[in-house]
Amino acid sequence: KKMLGAAGDYSDWIHNAPVVLAMLISEDAGLRPGFDVGRMAQNAMIVAHAEGLASCPVTIVRNDDALAAIDAPAGWIVHMAVTIGIAANSESERRSHPRIPFDEAVFWGSWPK
C-alpha cells in the first residue's frame, strides 16, 4: 500500500486504510477511460457507504509506479484508487478541508444575487 500511495501526489496516507482498491482500465479502453473508472469508483463508494463504511477517492499520477506497486502487467492504467474503512472520529485525524454547508454550495434555479 505504501508503494501505491507513492504513485500519487497527495496519497501518502493510504497505507493506513484497511482496504485500498486500485481502479485499473486497459490502455485501449477508448477515448475517455477516466469516465468509466470514475463510475467504477463511484459504485464502490456507494456500496461502502451502504455498508456503513467511509471511502475516499485517491488520484494516481505515476502509472508505472502504481503498476509496479500492485504487480500489474503493462497495458493497464491505474487512474485512481479508493480507500475503504471506518471513518476517523475527530477532525484532527482527517486530512480533508472543512466542508461548507450544503445550502451554500447548491443552488436551485440560479446563482443567488
Buried (B, 14 or more C-beta within 10 A) or exposed (E): BEEBBBBBEEBEBBBBBEBBBBBBBEEEBEEEBBEBBBEBBEEBBEEBEEEEBBBBBBEBBBBEBBBEBBEBEEEBBBBBBBBBBEEEEEEEEEEEEEEEEEEEEEEEEEEEE
